[in-house]
Amino acid sequence: MVEKIARREGLGDILADGPVRAADHIGKGAEKFIVHVKGMPLPMHDHRSAFGYALQYAVGSAGPAHEGGPGGIELAGVMPRFAINGKAAAVKSGQEVRCFVNTLGICVFGTVGVPFAKIVETTSAATGLNLSEAEARKAALRLINLRRAFNIRHGLVPEDDTLPNVTPCNH
């Protein structure tokens, strides 16, 4: 099927434009069965496996992407996966850290487990900028807000910050 999608052959031609357009083409209520956020299919992790992932997928500017959040510490058992306390703050903090690291043009996997303060300190040493952790977070938050403004300008509304209508898992 991947080859058919790449070549836009048969059903692949319909699926090549993503889940929302495919459901529109199929009609007959197909939109109730697609799993997407902001028109994009979900990546590797099922949002029902950890509430932090779910929140990140719902509010992330790129749709269901790993833009930050507590996913790793949830899946590692450091933060309870199915609790809601602290998740909003963890998603916000995770988005700031990931956004800052992304602006450096380095692979985020190279920073896994590295305290954010050390990333900022290293960035300051490498660039000559005298950044504090608070300044780095503020710059990242500005970029996050800019992405949000871009999305709004292109038609996304707060109601798009939601998750697919799928049956929740039992936990």
The 8 nearest C-alpha neighbors of each residue, nearest first, counted from 0:
[[1, 3, 2, 4, 11, 10, 5, 8],
 [2, 0, 4, 3, 5, 11, 6, 15],
 [1, 3, 5, 0, 4, 6, 11, 7],
 [2, 4, 11, 0, 8, 6, 1, 5],
 [11, 3, 5, 7, 1, 15, 2, 6],
 [6, 4, 2, 3, 7, 1, 15, 11],
 [5, 7, 3, 8, 4, 2, 11, 12],
 [8, 12, 6, 4, 11, 5, 3, 15],
 [7, 9, 3, 11, 12, 6, 10, 4],
 [10, 8, 11, 12, 7, 3, 13, 4],
 [9, 11, 13, 12, 8, 14, 3, 4],
 [4, 12, 10, 3, 7, 14, 8, 9],
 [11, 13, 7, 8, 15, 10, 14, 9],
 [12, 14, 10, 11, 21, 15, 16, 24],
 [13, 15, 11, 21, 16, 17, 12, 4],
 [16, 14, 4, 12, 17, 13, 11, 7],
 [17, 15, 14, 20, 13, 21, 18, 12],
 [18, 16, 15, 14, 19, 20, 21, 39],
 [17, 19, 21, 20, 22, 33, 14, 38],
 [20, 18, 22, 21, 38, 17, 23, 30],
 [19, 21, 23, 22, 18, 17, 16, 24],
 [20, 22, 18, 24, 23, 19, 13, 14],
 [23, 21, 29, 25, 30, 19, 24, 20],
 [24, 22, 20, 26, 21, 25, 19, 30],
 [25, 23, 21, 22, 26, 20, 13, 19],
 [24, 26, 22, 23, 21, 29, 27, 28],
 [27, 25, 23, 29, 28, 24, 22, 30],
 [26, 28, 29, 25, 30, 22, 23, 24],
 [29, 27, 30, 26, 31, 22, 32, 25],
 [28, 30, 22, 31, 26, 32, 27, 25],
 [29, 31, 22, 32, 28, 33, 19, 23],
 [32, 30, 29, 28, 33, 164, 34, 22],
 [33, 31, 30, 29, 34, 164, 165, 28],
 [34, 32, 30, 31, 35, 18, 29, 22],
 [33, 35, 163, 40, 32, 41, 36, 164],
 [36, 34, 40, 39, 38, 163, 41, 33],
 [35, 37, 38, 39, 62, 63, 162, 163],
 [36, 38, 62, 39, 159, 35, 160, 63],
 [39, 37, 36, 35, 19, 18, 40, 17],
 [38, 40, 35, 36, 37, 62, 41, 17],
 [41, 39, 35, 34, 36, 42, 38, 18],
 [40, 42, 63, 35, 39, 43, 34, 36],
 [43, 41, 44, 40, 64, 63, 45, 65],
 [42, 44, 45, 41, 64, 46, 65, 63],
 [45, 43, 42, 46, 48, 41, 52, 47],
 [44, 46, 47, 48, 43, 41, 42, 49],
 [45, 47, 53, 48, 52, 49, 44, 50],
 [46, 48, 45, 49, 168, 167, 53, 50],
 [49, 47, 46, 45, 50, 80, 44, 52],
 [50, 48, 80, 52, 51, 47, 81, 46],
 [49, 51, 53, 52, 81, 80, 54, 47],
 [52, 50, 54, 53, 86, 49, 69, 70],
 [53, 51, 55, 70, 50, 49, 46, 54],
 [52, 54, 46, 50, 56, 51, 55, 57],
 [53, 55, 57, 51, 56, 52, 50, 58],
 [56, 54, 52, 59, 57, 58, 53, 68],
 [55, 57, 63, 53, 54, 59, 58, 62],
 [56, 58, 160, 161, 54, 55, 162, 59],
 [57, 59, 160, 55, 56, 54, 60, 62],
 [60, 58, 62, 55, 61, 56, 57, 63],
 [59, 61, 62, 147, 146, 58, 150, 143],
 [62, 60, 59, 64, 63, 66, 37, 56],
 [61, 63, 59, 37, 60, 36, 64, 56],
 [64, 62, 56, 41, 36, 61, 59, 57],
 [65, 63, 66, 62, 56, 61, 42, 59],
 [64, 66, 67, 63, 55, 56, 68, 52],
 [67, 65, 64, 94, 97, 59, 68, 98],
 [68, 66, 93, 94, 97, 65, 90, 69],
 [90, 67, 69, 93, 89, 70, 55, 94],
 [68, 70, 72, 51, 89, 71, 73, 90],
 [71, 69, 73, 52, 72, 68, 51, 74],
 [72, 70, 74, 73, 69, 75, 68, 76],
 [71, 73, 75, 77, 69, 74, 70, 78],
 [74, 72, 78, 80, 70, 76, 71, 75],
 [73, 75, 71, 76, 72, 70, 80, 49],
 [76, 74, 72, 73, 77, 71, 78, 70],
 [75, 77, 73, 74, 78, 79, 72, 80],
 [76, 78, 72, 75, 73, 79, 74, 71],
 [79, 77, 73, 76, 72, 80, 69, 75],
 [80, 78, 82, 81, 73, 76, 77, 49],
 [81, 79, 49, 73, 82, 50, 78, 74],
 [80, 82, 50, 79, 49, 83, 48, 170],
 [83, 81, 79, 80, 84, 50, 86, 78],
 [82, 84, 86, 85, 81, 50, 51, 87],
 [85, 83, 86, 82, 87, 88, 79, 81],
 [84, 86, 88, 87, 89, 83, 82, 90],
 [85, 87, 89, 88, 51, 83, 84, 90],
 [88, 86, 90, 89, 85, 91, 54, 51],
 [87, 89, 91, 86, 90, 85, 92, 93],
 [88, 90, 86, 92, 87, 91, 68, 69],
 [68, 89, 91, 93, 87, 88, 92, 94],
 [92, 90, 88, 94, 93, 89, 87, 95],
 [93, 91, 89, 95, 94, 90, 88, 96],
 [92, 94, 67, 68, 90, 96, 95, 91],
 [93, 95, 67, 91, 97, 92, 96, 66],
 [96, 94, 92, 98, 139, 93, 97, 136],
 [95, 97, 93, 99, 98, 94, 100, 92],
 [98, 96, 100, 94, 67, 99, 95, 101],
 [97, 99, 101, 95, 96, 100, 139, 94],
 [100, 98, 139, 96, 102, 101, 97, 95],
 [99, 101, 97, 103, 102, 98, 96, 107],
 [100, 102, 98, 103, 99, 104, 97, 105],
 [103, 101, 99, 100, 104, 98, 105, 139],
 [104, 102, 100, 101, 105, 99, 122, 106],
 [105, 103, 102, 101, 106, 100, 107, 99],
 [106, 104, 103, 107, 101, 100, 109, 102],
 [105, 107, 108, 109, 104, 110, 101, 100],
 [106, 108, 109, 110, 105, 100, 111, 101],
 [109, 107, 111, 110, 106, 105, 112, 113],
 [110, 108, 107, 106, 111, 105, 113, 112],
 [109, 111, 113, 108, 107, 112, 106, 118],
 [112, 110, 108, 113, 109, 107, 114, 71],
 [111, 113, 110, 114, 109, 115, 108, 71],
 [112, 114, 110, 111, 115, 117, 118, 109],
 [115, 113, 117, 116, 112, 118, 110, 111],
 [114, 116, 118, 117, 119, 113, 96, 132],
 [115, 117, 119, 114, 118, 132, 120, 131],
 [118, 116, 120, 115, 114, 119, 121, 113],
 [119, 117, 115, 121, 116, 120, 122, 114],
 [120, 118, 122, 116, 117, 121, 132, 123],
 [119, 121, 117, 123, 122, 118, 116, 124],
 [122, 120, 124, 118, 123, 119, 117, 125],
 [123, 121, 119, 125, 124, 120, 126, 118],
 [122, 124, 128, 120, 126, 129, 121, 127],
 [123, 125, 121, 122, 127, 126, 120, 128],
 [126, 124, 122, 123, 127, 121, 128, 120],
 [127, 125, 123, 128, 124, 122, 129, 121],
 [126, 128, 123, 124, 125, 129, 122, 130],
 [129, 127, 123, 126, 130, 124, 122, 125],
 [128, 130, 123, 127, 131, 124, 120, 126],
 [131, 129, 128, 123, 134, 135, 132, 119],
 [130, 132, 134, 133, 135, 129, 119, 120],
 [131, 133, 135, 134, 116, 119, 136, 130],
 [134, 132, 136, 131, 135, 137, 130, 138],
 [135, 133, 137, 131, 136, 132, 130, 138],
 [134, 136, 132, 138, 137, 133, 139, 131],
 [137, 135, 139, 133, 134, 138, 95, 140],
 [136, 138, 134, 140, 139, 135, 133, 141],
 [139, 137, 141, 135, 136, 140, 134, 142],
 [138, 140, 136, 142, 95, 99, 141, 137],
 [141, 139, 143, 137, 142, 138, 95, 136],
 [142, 140, 144, 138, 139, 143, 145, 137],
 [143, 141, 145, 139, 140, 144, 146, 138],
 [142, 144, 140, 146, 145, 141, 139, 147],
 [145, 143, 147, 141, 142, 146, 148, 140],
 [144, 146, 142, 148, 147, 143, 141, 149],
 [147, 145, 149, 143, 144, 148, 60, 142],
 [146, 148, 144, 150, 145, 149, 60, 143],
 [149, 147, 145, 151, 150, 146, 152, 144],
 [150, 148, 146, 152, 147, 151, 145, 153],
 [151, 149, 153, 147, 148, 152, 155, 146],
 [152, 150, 155, 148, 154, 153, 149, 156],
 [151, 153, 149, 150, 154, 148, 155, 147],
 [154, 152, 150, 151, 155, 149, 148, 156],
 [153, 155, 151, 152, 156, 150, 149, 159],
 [156, 154, 151, 150, 153, 159, 157, 152],
 [155, 157, 158, 159, 151, 154, 160, 150],
 [158, 156, 159, 160, 155, 161, 151, 58],
 [157, 159, 160, 156, 161, 155, 37, 57],
 [158, 160, 157, 161, 156, 37, 155, 36],
 [161, 159, 57, 58, 158, 157, 162, 37],
 [160, 162, 57, 159, 158, 36, 163, 58],
 [161, 163, 57, 36, 164, 160, 53, 35],
 [164, 162, 34, 165, 35, 36, 161, 33],
 [163, 165, 162, 166, 31, 34, 32, 33],
 [166, 164, 163, 167, 34, 32, 162, 31],
 [165, 167, 168, 164, 47, 163, 169, 32],
 [168, 166, 165, 47, 169, 164, 170, 48],
 [167, 169, 47, 170, 166, 48, 165, 46],
 [170, 168, 167, 47, 166, 48, 81, 49],
 [169, 168, 81, 48, 167, 47, 80, 49]]
